[in-house]
């Protein structure tokens, strides 16, 4: 133990000798590097608070190399368990509205790193604080490092002194690291906006993010200033900085009413069904909007959908020019149009009919909305598009080499139905009719001429 945690032992002895039962880490000065297995896998002294402070003024630089060396770093190739409350230096009573605040506690930030194959940190808390004025809580997960918040941990990023906005959790890596929320974890502790304790936001840079239940996905409820009766959901899941961030949906089907902010190429991997049903929330007195649903904040970005289960988009959607959703596996369902008109959009979002959908072999697209506006639809051989009369796709361009399933379950009378807004070349052997009433037959001849089909009453 002396070999790999000399600093830890010295610090603990010093504070215990002085009558304090806590570990204090000064940013840029003190760090704990764990390179050998811990006795019983437990970080000692168990249950004692770990307090993160700051020796310099100015905000922590997120995603920086120095964060792989500061705070508490695990590099021992085995499982580690922490039961220590993570706390921050208390702030003075005066408010700070400038980034050069003289009291360093405004910038106190927990920093953890997990590095190396087999290295895992399971944090059982009971509480993990990251809610000072300019806190930049950071996790560095490299070379298959794995960090888990246990199901009973209370993660508190909500800062009460500025209207109960949430601070962020910045998680970054090399594409092999994993940040996981254990099954049963609960992010929202706000009790419908009546408390200032919750985990409201996570930002991902080239790292895997694993959730097992809807309650774990970062979100909480926030009341409007001077109007406590207006309580709305505030939540962000952000892909940014380095591409490669991946959200992995495991164990249980899940839903998320928050906002997915896409700043770089990213992925959603569904092993269980995921419903995205977020929308724009507005707090008038705060003059603040939370853009729920999915927003592509930069041009020419790709969100890749993998995994065998279904991703359903029943949410607000905003796409910049060049936006792509690449469906490699499973099913993508639209219950809202990809081009909807909004009274407000975020700055630098040039919202329009910009989305290109790519369907790989085996992938399925189902349009369950009256209109689905796309820039381009590319369906590879072996892919499938499912349409129901009354729903149609409107695209500037079609490259259709896949299969078309026309579901007629709710269509029991004759008429002409527009499936596509223009002619689409689809071989009849690649078209399947489902649930056709016995009294009807289908004329597909105009599909290649006008994108329509005709249902005809049988004699």
N, C-alpha and C positions, 0 to 999 in steps of 0.2 A: 504494500500500500504506500510506503514512503516513497518508492521509486516514481510512482505516477501521480501522486496527489500531495506532494510536499507542500505546495502553497495552500491547499485545502486544510491540511492538518495545522500548519502554522497559524492560519487565520482563525480556525476554530479555537485553538488553544489560547490565542490572544484574547478573543472576545469572551470565552468562558472564564478566563482568569480575571478579566475586568468586570465580571458579573453580568455580562450580556449573553443572552441565548439567541444569537443570530449570526449570520454570515453577511458581511457587507462587501459588495464588489464595486469598485470605482471604475467607471468606463475608461479604457485606455491605460489603466494602471494595474489593475488586478484581473487575473483570469485563472480559471481552473481547467487544466487539461487532464483528462482521464485516459490513460493509455493501457492500463492493465485491468483485469476483471476485479470488480468490487466484491468484498466478502458478502456472501448471500445476495449478491447483485443489487444491494441497497446502497444508495447514496447517503453518506453519514455526515453530520449527525442527523438522524432521521427526525422528521417533524419540525426541525428548527427553521425559522424564516430565512430565506435568501433575499437580501435587499439589493436591488440594482440602483446605483447612483451614477453620477457623471462628474468628471473632473474638468470638463471644458464647456464653454458656452457655444451655442450654435447647434443646429440640428444634426442628428446622426445621418450619415450618407447611406441610404438604403442600397442593398445588393452589392456592397463594396467588399473587396478582398479582405479587409481588416476584420470583417464580421466572422470570418472563418477562424479567427484566433482569439477573439475577445469573449468575455462572459464565461460560460461553462461549455466546454467542448468535449464530446465523447468520441474517442478513437480506439476503443479497446476490443472491437470485434465480437461483442457479446451483448446480452440483454442487461439493461440498467433500469432501475426503478427509483423514482423520486417521490417522496411524501412531504416535501418541503413547500410551504406556502411561498410563492413568488410575489414579492412586494416591491414598491418603489419608494424612493426618498420622499418624505412628505413635502408638499409645496407650501410656501408661505401663504398667508391669507390674502395678500394683495394679488390683483389680477395681472396677467402678463399678456399683452397683445402684440408684442414685437418679437422678432426672432433672435434678437440679441439680448434677451432678458438676462439680468445680472445674476439671478439665482439659478444655479446649475440644475436644481431639482426639476425644473420644468422640462428638462431634456432626458430625464432618467428613462432607460429603456432596457427591458430584459433581452438578453442575447443568448441563444443556445445554438450549438452545432452538433450534428451527428454524422460521423464519417466512417466509411469502410463497410465492406460486406459483412453482414452479421451484427453490425452495431445497431442497437435499438434502444431508444429511451422511451419508457412508458411513464408518463407523468400522471400521478394520482392526486396531486395537490395538497390540500383541498381547494385552494384558490390560486388563480394566476392573474395578477393585476398588470394591466398595460394601459392605464388611463390618465396619465399626467398630461399637461398641456401639449407638449410636442413629442410625446412618446413614439418611438419607432420600434416596436417589438419585432424582433427578427429571428428567423430560424434558417440556418445554413445546413442543407442536407445534400451531401455529396457521396459519390462512390457507394451507392446503395444504402446510405444512412436512412434510418426510419424513426420518426418521432410520432408518438401516439398520445393524444389527450384521452385519459380514462373517462369512463362514462359518468363518474360522479364529480368531475372537476367543474368548478365554477370559473369560467373565463370571463373577465371583466375588462372590456375595452371602452365602455361608455363613460364619457367625461361629463360630470354634472355641471361644471362651472360655465360651460358655453352651450347651454340649451340641450344637453343630453345627446349631442352628436357622438358617433362612434369613432374611436381611434381605429387604426388598421393593424393587421398582422401581416408582415412581409415575409414570404417564404420563398427561398430561392435554392437552386441546385444546378446539377449538370445533366438532368434528365433521368437519372437513376434513383434519386432520393424520393422518399414518400412521407407525406404528412397525412395522418389518419385520425379520424374522430371515431372512437370506439362505439360499437353499437349500443344505443341507449343514451349517448351524449345529448345534452340539451344546450342549445346556444342561447335561446331567449329566456332570460330571467327577469324581464322587465315588468311582468304582471300587468300587461296592457298599458305600458307607459307610466306606471305609477312608481317604478324604481329606476335607479340609474346603474343597473348591473346587467350586462349582456355581452355577447360576442356577436358583433354586427357586421364584420367585414373581414375578408381574407384576400390577399393579393398574391398571385402565383407567377413565378418566373422559372420556367423550365423545370418543373417539379410535378410529381404525382400527388393528387389530392383525393383521398378515399373517404366516402361517406357510406353509412349503412342504414340511416333512417332520416326522415324529413326534418325531424326536430333538431338534428345536429347541424344542418346547413346554416351558416351564419346569417342571422336575422334578429330583429327585435322591434319593439313598438315605441314610438316617440310622439309625445304630445306637442301641439303647436304652442308657440309662445303666447301667453295671455289668453289662450283658448284651450284649456285642459280637456275640454270635451272632444276636441278633434285629435284623435289618436290614430296614427297610420303606421304601416310597416316601413321600416328602413333597412335595406340589406344590399350588400354588394359582394359579388364573386368576380374577381378581376384577373384577367390574363394580360400580363404586361412584361416589359423589359425584354428578356430573352424568349424566343419562341420555344414551344415544346411543352407548355403547361397542359396537364391532362387531368380532368375530373373523372374519377372512376366510381360508378354507382353500383354498390354491391348489396347483397343479402336481402334487402326488402325493396319493394317498389317505393318510389319517392316522388315528392312534388316540391316545387320551389317557387314562391311568390316574389322573390327578390329580383335583382338585376344582374345579368351577366354582361360585364363590360369587356369587350374584346379589343385590345390594343396591339396584339401580335398573333401569329399563327398558333392555334391551340386545338384541343381535342376534348370531346366528351365521349366516354366509353361506358356504355350501358350494359351491365350484366343483369340488371333488373330494370323494369320500365320506369322512365322518368317523365314527369309532366312539368313543363315550365308554364306557369300561369301568372306571371308578374305583369304589372301595369304601372303607368306613371302616377306617382303620388305627389301631391302638392300641399305644402304647409304655407299658407298665405302670409302669416305674421313673421315667419322665419325667412320668407322669400326664398324658399328652398324646394327643389324637386328631386325626387329619387326616381331615376329612370329604370323601372322594372322591365322584365322581359330580356331581350337581347339587343345590344347596341354595338355595332362595329364602328369604332372611333377613328380608324385610319383606313386609307384606300388599300385595295388589293390584298385583303386578308382572307385566309382560309380557316374555317372551323371544320374539323374532321370529325365525323360521327363513326365510331367503331363499336364493337360489342353486339351480341345477338339480340338484345332486347330493344324495345321501342322508345324513341324520343318523340314526345308530343309537344308541339308548339301552339299553345292556346294563350298567347301573350302578346304584348306590344313588341314590335320588331322594327329596327331601323338599320339600314345598310348604306354604307358609302360606296362610291363607284369601285368596281372590281371585287366586290364581296363574293365569296364562294362558300357554300356548304357542300362538303365532299362526303357522301354517304358510302362508306366502305362495307359496312355490315349492318344487319338488322333493318329496322323500319323507321322512317321519318314521317310523322303525321303533322300536317298543317291544319289547325282549326281556326287560324287567323291568317289574313292575307299578308304576304311578305312586303306589300307596299300599301300602308295605311297612311292617312293624312292626320297630322297632329298639330295642335295649336303651338306647341313648343317642342323644340329639339335641342340637344346639347350643342354647344359651340363646336365647330369643325366637323359636324356631321351633315353631309350633303345628302339628305335622305331622298330616295327616289326608287325607281324600278331598276335596281342595280344587282339583284341577287342572281347568281348562277348556281344551279343545282347540278351536281355530278353524281350519277348513280353507277356504282361499280357492279360487276357480276354478283348476283345474289342479293343485292340491296333492293329495298322496297320504298316507294314514295306513295303516300296516300293523301289526297287532297280532300279534306272535309270542310271546305269553305266555299261559298258561292263563287268567289274569284280568287285565283292565286296568280298574282302578277310576278313574272320573272324576267330577268334579262335574257337568260338562256337556260334551256333544259337539255342536258346531255345524258342519255340513257344508254349504257353499254349493253352488249349482248348478254342475256342472262339476268338483267335487272328487270324490275316490274314497277309499273305505275297503275294504281287503283283509282278509278273515278266512278262516281255515281251521277246519273243524270240530275241536273240542277247545280252541279259543281263543275267549274271549268278552269282550265289553265290558260293564261294569256302570257305568251313569251315573245320576245323579239326574235328569237331564233330557236329552232328545234334541231337536235341531232339525235334522232330516236332510232335506236337499234335494239331495244329491249322488248318486253312483253307488256301488253295492256290488258288489264282485267276491268270489265265493265260490270259493276254490281247493280243489278236491277231490282233488288229486294223491295225498295220503296217506290218503284215505278210500275204501276199496274194499268196504265192507260196509253193509248196511242198518242203520238206526237213526235216532233223533231227536237232534238236535244243537242246543244252546243257543248262539246267536250273540250275542244281546243279553238283558239281564236283564229286559226289559219290552217291550211292543209298540212297534214302530218302523214308522212309515208310510214305506214305500219303494215306488215304482211298479215293477211287474215289468219294464217296459221299461228301467229303470235298474239291473237286476240282471243280472250276467254270471256264468255258471257255467264254471269252468275245470277241465280235466282230469277230466271226469266219465266214470267207467268205463261201458263199453257195457252192462254188465249191470244198471246202476242208473238210476233216474229220480228227480227231486227234486220234492217237494211244498212249495211256498212259502206256502201259504195261511195257515199259523199264524204267519208272521213278523209280521203286523200284529196278531195276537191275543196271542201269548206270547213273541215274539222267537226262535222256534225254526224249524228246517227239518227235513224228514223225508226220508231216503233210502230208497227203496223198491226191492226186488228186481224186476227186470223179468221178466215171465212167459216 
